[in-house]
Amino acid sequence: MALNLDAIGRKIGPITKDYQWKDVVLYALGVGAGFDELEYCYENKLKVIPSFSIGSVFDFMASVAIESNVNLAGILHAEQDIIFHNPIPTEGTLTTEGTITHIYDRGAEKGALVVAEADTFHSNGKKLFTNIFTLFSRLDGGFGGEQPPSEKVEFPERDPDHEVKDQPSPDQPLIYRLSGDIFQLHVDPEFAKAAGFEKPIMHGLCTHGFACRAVIKALFPGEPERMTRFKTRFSRPLYPGVPIKTQIWELEEGKAVFRSLNDETGEVVIEQGIVEWVSREEMQKRLSRQGIRFDGRVAIVTGAGGGLGRVYALELAKRGAKVVVNDVGGARDGSGEGSQSPADKVVEEIKALGGEAVASYDSVATVEGGEAIVKKALDAFGGVDILINNAGILRDRSFAKMGAEDWEKVISVHLMGAYNVTRPAFVAMREKGYGRIVMTTSAAGLFGNFGQANYSAAKMGLVGLMNTLKLEGEKYGIKVNTVAPLAATRLTEDVLPPDLFEKLKPEYVAPMVLYLAS
């Protein structure tokens, strides 16, 4: 069947792909990363190899092949040019949309080229990368179409500045295909023979990943987020188990050319390579302009049905966090049967903004409730990275009139509540090697306040808890802090004068809490 030239200009997508940190690690293993590049393989402070971006467009490329009607028995990946606009988060949802831009004719028995371009956005709203890729259809040339443009990368006439050697395993395609490229050419011996190869070959994009790792290792080791462009042309197939050598020439600050060779034969398997990157200082400037982000993080906020907790939950979600919104919906003094409505409303607000959240209605005042809150995060999102202990009630009485119930109720929510949630969260954070915990104390705890002996004792107790946990958590990457906010909430509505109440919005406290949670 002939190529479908009417496919030129046809839009494809949007195509969405959800991914988690395990997908990032699986891709890294598929392109040869291991213990010597643990930043790609270990979820603690995980970084994404930029060529992982290819994983978001496998379905897009398949759609391009179908729409253009290429002969699948003769299809190969010819070129790939990726422009990176922002660092790739370790998890989220990717949405890709693009167009078939050209179909070129190289001539009879020389094949055809199908070119497509696609933009990919993250669920945090940011444009991550643009892919321009070219498929080579070996069996579809000679239809009298436009010739492809001639482009050539000039290599300096000197020895390369860097050489990076690597050794794919004989089973490398079997690992790489688990990232989504399941084309039979790379696994089925009979299909490979029908396509003219003696056995299954390496995925071109797997070799591409090896080359991407190589240039990062040579030019900006351990900092993949600095890459802004990665262009390659696939010139020859490579069989699994054959060693690769990548040669790199630096041209100017932030730009180099490279090629990858079969290290046994000297044949070039990836040519015309271009890599561009920004300085460490420029990347830090770009990240600082973006503000604090929590992409891939899971946060629990107690007392999040209104006031400060609601604002914390919303702001975390706006910055990419997945949030457990906990609130029992009780009265200010902790009485009543409670209501699911406050937590549900905040979850709806977050989802309306494009974020991810689940509601929790468990009470922090019991051990079982605290464990259930943390379990909600583990079940819904697979972990917990941030805990903001914000739940609170008031039962003010002068000390002479304060009964045991008033004392115990306030202590059970503020101090015991922080213990009940923090302990299971702390255990999960310690296992992961990362955590941020923010307690909520008060000036009443630090200096005292008439009629608040229960509240003051609980709040000062939280300072002591913080001081101990920051010591115990240090070697596990857990940071613990406490804030003493003054804000207009239902706990302060009859304490603050109306003019001051309007000036102390919860939104003014949130930036400090976000900083401590980062």
ZAMARGU-4260 file (C-alpha; in steps of 0.2 Angstrom, whole numbers, plus 5000, padded with zeros to 4 digits):
<rodrens>
0) 5000/5000/5000 | 5006/5018/4996 | 5010/5031/5009 | 4996/5042/5013 | 5002/5059/5008
5) 4985/5067/5014 | 4992/5064/5032 | 5003/5079/5030 | 4997/5093/5042 | 4985/5080/5051
10) 4985/5083/5070 | 4988/5069/5082 | 4983/5069/5100 | 4981/5074/5113 | 4988/5058/5120
15) 4991/5056/5138 | 5003/5045/5148 | 5003/5043/5167 | 5020/5039/5174 | 5028/5036/5191
20) 5046/5035/5198 | 5047/5017/5194 | 5044/5021/5176 | 5058/5033/5177 | 5070/5020/5185
25) 5064/5006/5173 | 5069/5017/5158 | 5086/5021/5166 | 5089/5003/5168 | 5084/5000/5150
30) 5097/5012/5143 | 5111/5005/5154 | 5111/5015/5170 | 5117/5006/5186 | 5125/5009/5202
35) 5138/5021/5195 | 5123/5033/5191 | 5112/5030/5206 | 5103/5047/5203 | 5094/5038/5189
40) 5090/5022/5198 | 5086/5026/5216 | 5070/5035/5221 | 5079/5045/5234 | 5083/5062/5225
45) 5079/5054/5209 | 5083/5063/5193 | 5076/5059/5175 | 5087/5055/5160 | 5081/5068/5147
50) 5079/5055/5134 | 5065/5048/5145 | 5055/5061/5135 | 5054/5048/5121 | 5044/5037/5132
55) 5029/5049/5131 | 5029/5049/5112 | 5029/5030/5108 | 5010/5030/5106 | 5011/5046/5096
60) 5024/5039/5085 | 5013/5023/5082 | 4999/5035/5077 | 5011/5044/5065 | 5015/5027/5057
65) 4997/5022/5055 | 4991/5039/5049 | 5005/5039/5036 | 5002/5021/5031 | 5021/5016/5031
70) 5026/4998/5028 | 5030/4992/5045 | 5041/4979/5039 | 5054/4992/5033 | 5052/5006/5046
75) 5067/5012/5056 | 5069/5028/5067 | 5080/5040/5057 | 5082/5056/5067 | 5077/5063/5084
80) 5078/5081/5089 | 5072/5086/5107 | 5071/5103/5114 | 5069/5104/5133 | 5060/5118/5140
85) 5059/5113/5158 | 5066/5099/5169 | 5056/5083/5169 | 5047/5079/5185 | 5049/5061/5192
90) 5031/5057/5190 | 5014/5064/5184 | 5004/5064/5168 | 5011/5069/5151 | 5000/5076/5137
95) 5007/5076/5119 | 4999/5084/5104 | 5007/5087/5087 | 5007/5086/5068 | 5014/5076/5054
100) 5024/5090/5045 | 5032/5082/5030 | 5034/5066/5020 | 5050/5066/5009 | 5054/5054/4995
105) 5072/5048/4994 | 5069/5039/4978 | 5065/5021/4972 | 5074/5008/4983 | 5080/5022/4994
110) 5065/5024/5005 | 5055/5038/5012 | 5055/5050/5027 | 5040/5054/5038 | 5043/5069/5049
115) 5032/5074/5064 | 5033/5087/5078 | 5025/5086/5095 | 5024/5096/5111 | 5022/5088/5128
120) 5015/5096/5144 | 5016/5090/5161 | 5001/5089/5173 | 5008/5104/5182 | 5004/5114/5167
125) 5022/5117/5161 | 5028/5113/5143 | 5042/5100/5146 | 5049/5097/5128 | 5046/5097/5110
130) 5050/5081/5100 | 5054/5082/5081 | 5057/5065/5075 | 5059/5057/5058 | 5054/5039/5053
135) 5063/5030/5039 | 5052/5019/5029 | 5064/5008/5019 | 5051/5001/5007 | 5041/5016/5003
140) 5052/5027/4992 | 5050/5031/4974 | 5033/5040/4974 | 5039/5056/4966 | 5038/5066/4981
145) 5049/5081/4988 | 5067/5077/4992 | 5073/5079/5010 | 5084/5094/5014 | 5102/5091/5016
150) 5109/5095/5033 | 5126/5091/5040 | 5135/5093/5056 | 5153/5099/5055 | 5165/5090/5066
155) 5181/5098/5071 | 5197/5091/5063 | 5205/5085/5080 | 5203/5071/5092 | 5187/5071/5102
160) 5188/5080/5119 | 5179/5066/5127 | 5176/5047/5124 | 5164/5037/5134 | 5163/5018/5132
165) 5148/5008/5137 | 5142/4990/5136 | 5124/4985/5132 | 5119/4968/5138 | 5114/4954/5126
170) 5097/4956/5133 | 5096/4975/5133 | 5081/4976/5121 | 5071/4965/5133 | 5073/4977/5147
175) 5071/4993/5136 | 5054/4987/5128 | 5046/4987/5145 | 5046/5006/5144 | 5033/5005/5130
180) 5042/5002/5113 | 5037/4984/5110 | 5040/4983/5091 | 5043/4965/5086 | 5060/4970/5077
185) 5068/4971/5093 | 5062/4954/5101 | 5056/4942/5088 | 5070/4933/5078 | 5058/4928/5063
190) 5052/4946/5061 | 5070/4953/5062 | 5075/4940/5048 | 5060/4946/5038 | 5066/4964/5039
195) 5084/4959/5033 | 5093/4957/5050 | 5101/4941/5056 | 5093/4943/5073 | 5083/4956/5084
200) 5092/4973/5084 | 5094/4986/5098 | 5080/4999/5098 | 5087/5015/5090 | 5080/5024/5105
205) 5089/5013/5117 | 5106/5017/5109 | 5100/5035/5109 | 5098/5033/5128 | 5115/5026/5130
210) 5122/5042/5120 | 5112/5054/5131 | 5119/5046/5147 | 5137/5047/5139 | 5136/5066/5135
215) 5129/5070/5152 | 5143/5060/5160 | 5156/5069/5150 | 5149/5087/5150 | 5138/5090/5165
220) 5139/5074/5176 | 5125/5072/5188 | 5115/5087/5181 | 5103/5081/5168 | 5092/5095/5171
225) 5104/5107/5162 | 5101/5099/5145 | 5091/5110/5133 | 5094/5101/5116 | 5098/5083/5111
230) 5098/5079/5092 | 5103/5063/5084 | 5103/5054/5067 | 5102/5035/5067 | 5114/5028/5054
235) 5116/5010/5057 | 5108/4997/5068 | 5117/4989/5083 | 5116/4972/5089 | 5113/4969/5108
240) 5129/4965/5118 | 5140/4975/5106 | 5150/4989/5115 | 5147/5007/5111 | 5159/5022/5111
245) 5153/5040/5111 | 5165/5053/5105 | 5161/5071/5110 | 5169/5088/5103 | 5165/5104/5113
250) 5162/5118/5101 | 5158/5133/5113 | 5151/5136/5130 | 5135/5126/5131 | 5136/5116/5114
255) 5145/5101/5108 | 5144/5088/5094 | 5145/5069/5096 | 5143/5053/5088 | 5142/5035/5094
260) 5151/5020/5087 | 5151/5001/5087 | 5167/4999/5097 | 5171/4983/5088 | 5170/4988/5070
265) 5171/5007/5071 | 5155/5009/5062 | 5145/5025/5067 | 5128/5020/5074 | 5123/5038/5079
270) 5129/5052/5069 | 5126/5071/5067 | 5124/5072/5086 | 5121/5090/5094 | 5119/5093/5112
275) 5116/5110/5120 | 5115/5114/5139 | 5114/5129/5151 | 5127/5133/5165 | 5123/5128/5182
280) 5120/5146/5187 | 5108/5149/5173 | 5098/5133/5178 | 5097/5139/5196 | 5090/5156/5189
285) 5077/5147/5179 | 5072/5136/5194 | 5071/5151/5205 | 5060/5160/5193 | 5048/5145/5194
290) 5047/5146/5213 | 5045/5132/5225 | 5039/5116/5217 | 5032/5100/5224 | 5031/5089/5208
295) 5030/5071/5213 | 5028/5074/5232 | 5014/5068/5243 | 5008/5079/5257 | 4996/5077/5271
300) 4988/5092/5279 | 4978/5090/5295 | 4964/5102/5299 | 4963/5106/5280 | 4945/5109/5278
305) 4947/5128/5281 | 4958/5142/5287 | 4977/5139/5286 | 4975/5121/5282 | 4965/5124/5267
310) 4977/5137/5260 | 4992/5125/5263 | 4983/5111/5254 | 4978/5122/5239 | 4996/5130/5238
315) 5004/5113/5239 | 4993/5106/5225 | 4996/5121/5214 | 5014/5117/5215 | 5012/5099/5210
320) 5010/5090/5226 | 4997/5076/5228 | 4987/5081/5244 | 4978/5071/5257 | 4965/5084/5264
325) 4961/5079/5282 | 4947/5086/5292 | 4934/5079/5303 | 4922/5094/5301 | 4919/5097/5319
330) 4915/5112/5329 | 4929/5124/5335 | 4929/5116/5352 | 4930/5099/5345 | 4912/5095/5349
335) 4899/5088/5337 | 4898/5072/5326 | 4909/5080/5312 | 4906/5082/5293 | 4914/5076/5278
340) 4909/5092/5269 | 4924/5103/5273 | 4937/5091/5267 | 4927/5086/5251 | 4925/5104/5246
345) 4944/5107/5247 | 4947/5091/5237 | 4935/5098/5224 | 4944/5115/5224 | 4961/5106/5221
350) 4954/5095/5207 | 4946/5110/5198 | 4963/5118/5198 | 4970/5102/5189 | 4978/5095/5205
355) 4977/5078/5213 | 4969/5076/5231 | 4959/5064/5242 | 4949/5067/5257 | 4952/5060/5275
360) 4939/5061/5288 | 4949/5052/5302 | 4952/5061/5319 | 4970/5065/5323 | 4965/5063/5342
365) 4967/5044/5341 | 4981/5032/5337 | 4970/5023/5325 | 4965/5039/5316 | 4983/5045/5314
370) 4988/5028/5306 | 4972/5029/5295 | 4977/5046/5289 | 4995/5041/5284 | 4988/5024/5276
375) 4977/5035/5265 | 4992/5043/5258 | 5001/5027/5255 | 4986/5019/5247 | 4981/5033/5236
380) 4998/5040/5231 | 5011/5027/5236 | 5020/5037/5250 | 5021/5052/5261 | 5034/5066/5259
385) 5027/5081/5268 | 5016/5082/5284 | 5009/5098/5290 | 5001/5096/5308 | 4988/5110/5307
390) 4973/5102/5316 | 4967/5111/5331 | 4953/5116/5343 | 4950/5128/5357 | 4942/5126/5374
395) 4947/5141/5384 | 4945/5143/5402 | 4954/5151/5417 | 4965/5137/5425 | 4954/5137/5441
400) 4938/5133/5430 | 4947/5121/5418 | 4940/5103/5420 | 4950/5088/5415 | 4939/5086/5399
405) 4944/5103/5393 | 4962/5099/5396 | 4962/5082/5388 | 4952/5087/5373 | 4965/5101/5368
410) 4980/5090/5372 | 4973/5075/5362 | 4971/5086/5346 | 4986/5097/5347 | 5000/5087/5355
415) 4994/5069/5354 | 4986/5073/5337 | 5003/5078/5331 | 5011/5062/5338 | 4997/5051/5331
420) 5000/5056/5313 | 5018/5060/5314 | 5024/5043/5320 | 5018/5033/5306 | 5022/5047/5294
425) 5040/5048/5301 | 5042/5029/5299 | 5037/5030/5281 | 5049/5045/5278 | 5063/5036/5286
430) 5061/5021/5275 | 5061/5033/5260 | 5076/5043/5266 | 5066/5060/5264 | 5053/5070/5273
435) 5047/5087/5278 | 5037/5089/5294 | 5029/5106/5300 | 5022/5108/5317 | 5010/5122/5322
440) 5014/5130/5339 | 5008/5147/5345 | 5014/5163/5354 | 5003/5156/5368 | 5015/5141/5370
445) 5030/5152/5370 | 5024/5166/5381 | 5008/5160/5389 | 4990/5167/5387 | 4977/5170/5400
450) 4963/5156/5399 | 4974/5144/5388 | 4984/5133/5400 | 4979/5118/5390 | 4982/5126/5373
455) 4999/5134/5379 | 5005/5117/5386 | 5001/5108/5370 | 5009/5121/5359 | 5025/5121/5369
460) 5025/5102/5369 | 5026/5103/5350 | 5042/5113/5351 | 5050/5100/5361 | 5044/5086/5350
465) 5051/5096/5335 | 5068/5098/5343 | 5069/5079/5346 | 5063/5074/5329 | 5075/5085/5320
470) 5089/5076/5328 | 5082/5059/5325 | 5077/5063/5307 | 5093/5071/5301 | 5102/5056/5295
475) 5087/5050/5286 | 5084/5066/5276 | 5069/5072/5287 | 5068/5090/5292 | 5056/5095/5306
480) 5051/5113/5309 | 5038/5123/5319 | 5028/5139/5314 | 5019/5150/5326 | 5006/5158/5314
485) 4994/5172/5318 | 4980/5172/5305 | 4962/5176/5303 | 4954/5159/5305 | 4939/5152/5315
490) 4950/5149/5330 | 4954/5168/5330 | 4938/5176/5323 | 4932/5182/5341 | 4949/5186/5347
495) 4956/5198/5334 | 4947/5215/5330 | 4938/5216/5313 | 4951/5228/5305 | 4966/5217/5310
500) 4956/5201/5305 | 4955/5207/5287 | 4974/5210/5287 | 4979/5193/5293 | 4974/5182/5279
505) 4980/5164/5279 | 4988/5167/5262 | 5001/5178/5271 | 5007/5163/5281 | 5007/5150/5268
510) 5024/5155/5259 | 5034/5152/5275 | 5026/5135/5277 | 5029/5130/5259 | 5047/5135/5261
515) 5049/5124/5276 | 5040/5110/5267 | 5052/5111/5252
</rodrens>
